[in-house]
């Protein structure tokens, strides 16, 4: 197994959606509460999952070198909301303009996992900490403030006009931290994110979260990931989540 001590690491960069904040409850509840009687038959939990995945697919295919203009996560969330309504044969005015704005803003209001704030506070005793997310800057600032997360730095896709897993996002964060990739560890609940960072020389910390992993547990790439991930925190490991990461990495 890789050395879990992460010797030489000076900073931790964190994926946010799913890793640090639990996006499902608030998004699903808001969709349900705003939906009109004509849309009460919709499975809004499934809708929320598709909404989230659509953004991941957009980020994974966006190339900063193409003619495709950069758009913020807020902008894409609004566009993809209408796309999903069309796919379900629902009219574009299912939600009013004010409700659409409220739904997009909902992504700014997500609640951290119960271990996140305490884990980050403990990790800051040894490492510099930074958000490294596809969320736009204002969204990340809201999540940091409202969740009392206390990050040292906030790095957004907006800063680099690119999205993970594009190398410019990870390397841009290193440049702003004034560190080499080997001095930074990426923290995420998604192995695809960690794989992209690892290829650039980052150390990696996997924090398993319920329903977040997109690689199948029986897939060979998932099984092999346990050979290259530097620190793997499962759902049943002690306190779990970021508190368990801190327990393993911060000297008492």
C-alpha positions as CSV (number, residue, x, y, z in Angstrom):
1,X,0.0,0.0,0.0
2,X,1.2,3.6,-0.6
3,X,2.7,5.4,2.4
4,X,-0.3,7.0,4.2
5,X,1.9,9.6,6.0
6,X,2.0,11.9,2.9
7,X,5.5,13.0,3.8
8,X,6.5,16.3,2.2
9,X,2.9,17.5,1.6
10,X,2.4,21.1,2.6
11,X,-1.1,21.8,1.4
12,X,-4.4,20.0,0.8
13,X,-6.8,20.9,-2.0
14,X,-10.4,19.8,-1.6
15,X,-13.1,18.9,-4.0
16,X,-16.3,20.4,-2.5
17,X,-19.6,19.0,-3.9
18,X,-20.1,15.6,-2.4
19,X,-16.8,15.6,-0.6
20,X,-17.2,18.4,1.8
21,X,-20.9,19.4,1.4
22,X,-23.9,17.0,1.2
23,X,-25.7,18.4,-1.9
24,X,-28.6,15.9,-2.1
25,X,-31.0,16.9,0.7
26,X,-31.3,20.6,0.0
27,X,-31.5,20.3,-3.8
28,X,-34.1,17.6,-3.6
29,X,-36.2,19.4,-1.0
30,X,-36.1,22.6,-2.9
31,X,-37.1,21.0,-6.2
32,X,-40.0,19.2,-4.5
33,X,-41.2,22.3,-2.6
34,X,-41.2,24.5,-5.7
35,X,-42.7,22.0,-8.2
36,X,-46.2,22.8,-9.3
37,X,-49.1,20.3,-9.1
38,X,-48.6,19.3,-12.7
39,X,-45.1,18.0,-11.9
40,X,-45.8,16.2,-8.6
41,X,-45.4,12.9,-10.4
42,X,-41.7,13.6,-11.1
43,X,-39.1,11.7,-9.0
44,X,-37.2,14.8,-7.9
45,X,-34.4,12.7,-6.3
46,X,-33.7,11.2,-9.6
47,X,-34.0,14.6,-11.3
48,X,-31.5,16.0,-8.8
49,X,-29.0,13.2,-9.6
50,X,-29.3,13.8,-13.3
51,X,-28.9,17.5,-12.8
52,X,-25.7,16.9,-10.8
53,X,-24.3,14.4,-13.4
54,X,-25.1,16.7,-16.3
55,X,-22.7,19.2,-14.8
56,X,-20.0,16.6,-14.3
57,X,-20.4,15.6,-18.0
58,X,-20.1,19.2,-19.1
59,X,-16.9,19.7,-17.0
60,X,-15.4,16.5,-18.3
61,X,-15.9,17.5,-22.0
62,X,-15.1,21.2,-21.8
63,X,-11.8,22.3,-23.3
64,X,-10.4,25.7,-22.6
65,X,-8.6,25.6,-26.0
66,X,-11.8,25.2,-28.0
67,X,-14.1,27.9,-29.3
68,X,-16.7,27.0,-26.7
69,X,-17.1,30.1,-24.4
70,X,-16.5,29.5,-20.7
71,X,-19.6,29.5,-18.5
72,X,-19.9,29.4,-14.8
73,X,-21.4,26.6,-12.8
74,X,-24.4,28.8,-12.0
75,X,-24.8,29.4,-15.7
76,X,-24.6,25.7,-16.6
77,X,-27.0,24.7,-13.8
78,X,-29.6,27.1,-15.2
79,X,-29.2,25.8,-18.8
80,X,-29.2,22.1,-17.8
81,X,-32.3,22.6,-15.6
82,X,-34.3,23.6,-18.7
83,X,-32.7,20.7,-20.7
84,X,-33.9,18.2,-18.1
85,X,-37.4,19.7,-18.1
86,X,-37.5,19.2,-21.8
87,X,-36.4,15.6,-21.6
88,X,-39.3,14.9,-19.1
89,X,-41.7,16.6,-21.5
90,X,-42.3,19.4,-19.0
91,X,-42.8,23.0,-20.2
92,X,-39.9,25.4,-19.7
93,X,-42.2,27.5,-17.5
94,X,-42.6,24.7,-15.0
95,X,-40.7,26.9,-12.6
96,X,-41.1,30.7,-12.7
97,X,-38.0,32.9,-13.4
98,X,-37.8,33.6,-9.7
99,X,-37.9,29.9,-8.9
100,X,-35.2,29.1,-11.4
101,X,-33.0,31.7,-9.8
102,X,-33.8,30.2,-6.4
103,X,-33.0,26.7,-7.6
104,X,-29.6,27.9,-8.9
105,X,-28.9,29.7,-5.7
106,X,-29.7,26.5,-3.8
107,X,-26.3,25.2,-4.8
108,X,-24.8,28.1,-2.7
109,X,-26.7,27.0,0.4
110,X,-25.6,23.4,0.8
111,X,-24.8,22.0,4.3
112,X,-21.4,20.4,5.0
113,X,-21.2,16.8,6.1
114,X,-21.1,16.6,9.9
115,X,-17.4,15.9,10.0
116,X,-16.3,18.5,7.5
117,X,-15.8,21.7,9.5
118,X,-14.1,19.9,12.5
119,X,-11.9,17.9,10.2
120,X,-10.7,20.9,8.2
121,X,-10.0,22.9,11.4
122,X,-7.8,20.0,12.6
123,X,-6.0,19.6,9.3
124,X,-5.2,23.3,9.3
125,X,-2.8,22.6,12.2
126,X,-0.5,20.9,9.8
127,X,-1.4,21.9,6.2
128,X,-2.5,24.9,4.2
129,X,-6.1,24.2,3.0
130,X,-7.8,25.2,-0.2
131,X,-11.0,24.6,-2.0
132,X,-10.4,23.4,-5.6
133,X,-13.8,23.1,-7.2
134,X,-15.7,23.5,-10.4
135,X,-18.1,25.7,-8.5
136,X,-18.0,29.4,-9.4
137,X,-16.2,31.8,-7.0
138,X,-19.4,33.3,-5.4
139,X,-20.8,29.8,-4.8
140,X,-17.7,28.6,-3.0
141,X,-17.4,31.8,-0.9
142,X,-21.0,31.3,0.2
143,X,-20.4,27.6,1.1
144,X,-17.2,28.4,3.0
145,X,-18.9,31.2,5.0
146,X,-22.2,29.6,5.7
147,X,-20.7,26.2,6.5
148,X,-18.0,27.8,8.7
149,X,-15.4,25.8,6.8
150,X,-12.5,28.3,7.3
151,X,-10.4,27.5,4.2
152,X,-7.2,29.4,3.7
153,X,-7.7,29.7,0.0
154,X,-10.6,29.3,-2.5
155,X,-9.7,28.2,-6.0
156,X,-12.5,28.1,-8.5
157,X,-12.9,27.0,-12.1
158,X,-13.5,30.7,-12.8
159,X,-9.9,31.4,-11.8
160,X,-8.5,29.1,-14.5
161,X,-11.3,29.3,-17.1
162,X,-11.3,25.5,-17.1
163,X,-12.8,22.6,-15.3
164,X,-11.5,19.5,-13.6
165,X,-10.1,17.2,-14.8
166,X,-8.2,19.6,-17.1
167,X,-4.6,19.8,-15.9
168,X,-4.6,23.6,-15.8
169,X,-7.0,23.6,-12.8
170,X,-4.7,21.4,-10.7
171,X,-1.5,23.0,-11.8
172,X,-3.0,26.5,-11.5
173,X,-3.7,25.8,-7.9
174,X,-0.1,24.7,-7.3
175,X,1.1,27.9,-8.9
176,X,-1.1,30.0,-6.6
177,X,0.1,28.0,-3.6
178,X,3.7,28.4,-4.8
179,X,4.2,24.7,-4.4
180,X,5.1,21.7,-6.6
181,X,2.4,19.1,-7.3
182,X,4.3,16.6,-5.1
183,X,3.8,19.0,-2.2
184,X,0.0,19.0,-2.5
185,X,-2.6,16.3,-1.8
186,X,-6.0,16.3,-3.5
187,X,-8.9,15.4,-1.2
188,X,-12.0,14.0,-3.0
189,X,-14.8,11.5,-2.8
190,X,-14.4,10.8,-6.6
191,X,-11.6,8.6,-7.9
192,X,-11.8,10.3,-11.3
193,X,-10.8,13.6,-9.7
194,X,-8.0,11.9,-7.8
195,X,-6.7,10.1,-10.9
196,X,-6.4,13.3,-12.8
197,X,-4.5,14.9,-9.9
198,X,-2.3,11.9,-9.4
199,X,-1.2,11.9,-13.1
200,X,0.2,15.4,-12.5
201,X,2.2,14.4,-9.4
202,X,-0.3,15.2,-6.6
203,X,-0.6,12.9,-3.6
204,X,-4.2,11.7,-3.1
205,X,-6.7,11.3,-0.3
206,X,-9.9,9.4,-1.0
207,X,-12.9,10.1,1.4
208,X,-15.7,7.7,0.6
209,X,-19.1,9.3,0.7
210,X,-22.5,7.5,0.3
211,X,-23.6,7.4,-3.3
212,X,-20.8,9.7,-4.6
213,X,-18.4,7.3,-6.3
214,X,-19.0,7.1,-10.1
215,X,-16.7,4.1,-10.6
216,X,-18.3,0.8,-10.1
217,X,-17.1,-1.2,-7.1
218,X,-16.5,-4.2,-9.4
219,X,-14.7,-2.3,-12.0
220,X,-11.0,-3.0,-12.4
221,X,-10.0,0.6,-12.2
222,X,-11.8,0.9,-8.8
223,X,-10.0,-2.1,-7.4
224,X,-6.6,-0.8,-8.8
225,X,-7.2,2.6,-7.2
226,X,-6.5,1.1,-3.8
227,X,-2.9,0.5,-5.1
228,X,-2.2,4.1,-5.9
229,X,-4.4,6.2,-3.6
230,X,-2.1,7.4,-0.8
231,X,-4.8,7.6,1.9
232,X,-8.1,5.8,1.7
233,X,-10.9,6.6,4.2
234,X,-13.9,4.4,4.0
235,X,-17.4,4.9,5.3
236,X,-16.8,2.7,8.3
237,X,-13.4,4.0,9.3
238,X,-13.7,5.4,12.8
239,X,-15.3,8.9,12.9
240,X,-15.3,8.8,9.1
241,X,-14.8,11.6,6.6
242,X,-12.5,14.5,7.2
243,X,-12.2,13.9,10.9
244,X,-10.7,10.5,10.2
245,X,-8.3,12.1,7.6
246,X,-7.2,14.5,10.3
247,X,-6.8,11.7,12.9
248,X,-4.4,9.9,10.6
249,X,-2.4,13.0,9.5
250,X,-2.2,15.4,12.3
251,X,0.0,14.8,15.2
252,X,-1.7,15.1,18.6
